[in-house]
Structures are given as C-alpha cells and as structure tokens.
Amino acid sequence: MRTADGTPLIVKQPQAVDRFDAQLHAYRHWAPALDGHVPDLVAADRDTRVLVFSKMPGEIGDGSVSTSLEAGRLLLLLNGAEPPTPMVGLGR
C-alpha cells in the first residue's frame, strides 16, 4: 500500500485478536530496543485487527554469515528489551 504522497506501507491483519494483541504489544514494548532495525508502527486498529507499518529499505536477508550475525545481534537486543518476569507455576 502507498500513502497519497507515494510513501510505501506494509499492512497486516492477523486473523485472531490474540495474535493482533501480541504483535501490537511487541511493537510497542520490544521493537524500540531494536533501534531502527524494524519498521515503525504507523497505525493500529483492534476492531478490524489492522496493523500498519513503515516499509524498511532493502530486501530480505541473503543468508550470508554477516546477515546471520546481525540477526543474532538484534535477537540479543530483543531479549533484553523488557525486564524478566517470574513464571509462576513453571515447574508444574
């Protein structure tokens, strides 16, 4: 999709509300830790389950070692995005 001025956007519509909620939570709480390596959340509407994102420049990773290392670095940032929370009852 493109805006009136030609800016490209990505539109997603998860089928289930819980998936929409999970993705919205991730973009609001975890994506900022990735420091510009993920699209910006432009708009979200829970009633229609629509998420709108900016389009990142470039193409999908090429599978090279450098791409894999960058993905690992970003995953480390993502894992540290929120403080850990106790998992009550995990042992059961």
N, C-alpha and C positions, 0 to 999 in steps of 0.2 A: 504494500500500500504506500502511497505517497501523499504528503500534505499538499495544499494548494500551491505552495511555492516549490514543490518538487522534492522536498526532503523525504528520503525513504524511511519507512517504519516497518516494524515487524508486529503482527497482530496474532495473538494466541487465544484460544478458547478451550481450556480444559473441560472435558465432559462432566467431571464430578466437582461439586462445590469444595470437597475436602482437598482436591488437587489444586484448585484455584487458590484456596486459602494458604496451602503450603507454599506455592510458588510466590504468592504475594508476600508472605512472611519472609521468605528467603531474600527477595529483592529489597525489602525494607530493612531487614536486620543483618543480613550476611553479605550481600553484594557490596556495600560500602567498603568492606575490608579488602576487596579485590582491586581497589584503587584504579578505576578506569579500565579494567580488563573485562568488563561485562557491559552489556548495553544499559542505558538509563531507562528506568521505568517512567514512561511518559504519562500513562493513564491506566486506571483500573476501575472496573465496574463489577461488583459482586453479583448484582441481579442478573446480568447477562453472562457472567463469568469471562469477561473480556479483559485481556492484558495487552497493553500497547507499549512497545519498546523502541528505542532508537536502534538504528542499524549500525553495527560496528563495521569499520572498513576492513577490507581484506576477504580472504577465503577461509574455509575450514582447514584446520591444521594438516600439514603434509606428511605426518608420520615420522619426521626426522628426529634424531636424538635431541636437537635443540628445542623442538616443539614439545617433546615429551618432558624435558627438564623444566620448561616454562610451565607446563600443565601441573607438574609436581609442585613447583614453587607457589602457584596460585592455589592449589589444594591445601597447602600448608597455611596460607593466609586465611583461607575459608575456615579451616578447622579452628583457628584462633579467633574467629570473628565474635563469638559470644562466650562468656564465661561458662565453664561446665556446670551442669545442674545434676543434683543427685537423682539416681534412678531407683526410686523406692520400689522394693519388691523384685529387683532384677534377679536375685538368687533363686526365687521361687519359680 
